[in-house]
């Protein structure tokens, strides 16, 4: 599973195609991606009714 440390409102792969391909090439060549921002995703669920 890959987890991305960023969120982009209204993300569209076509709009970011060139930059995504450059990032893919960088990661594929073994260069690390360093991130200095921490985010958390919290999911709340109601208990099932019995």
N, C-alpha and C positions, 0 to 999 in steps of 0.2 A: 504494500500500500504506500502510495506517495502522499505526503501531506505538504501542502503549500503554506508558507508562513505569511501569505498576504491575501488580501481580498480587494477586488477591483469592482466597484459598482458598475452595472451595465456592461460587464465583460463580454467582448465579442472576439473570437479567435481570429477572424478575418482582419479585424482592425489592428491586431497585435502580431500578425503573421511574421513579419520580418524580425521583430524583437524576440518572439518565441523561438524561431529557428536559430537565431544567434545564441540564445540561452541553451537550447538543446545541443548545439555544436560544442559550446563551452563545457557543459556537463558531460557530454559523451567523450570529450578529450581527457576527462579525469580531473578537470579543474573544479574545486569545490565552490559551493554557493554558501557564502557566509551571510547570516541574517542577524541583525542586532535588535530586532523588535519581537517581543513575545505577545502572542494572542492566545486566547482560550475560547473554545466553543463549549458551551454548557447546554445540554439538552435536558429539559424537564418533561416528565411524562406522568400522567395521572395513573393511579393504580387501576387495574382491571376490576370491573364490578363482578362480584361473585354471586 
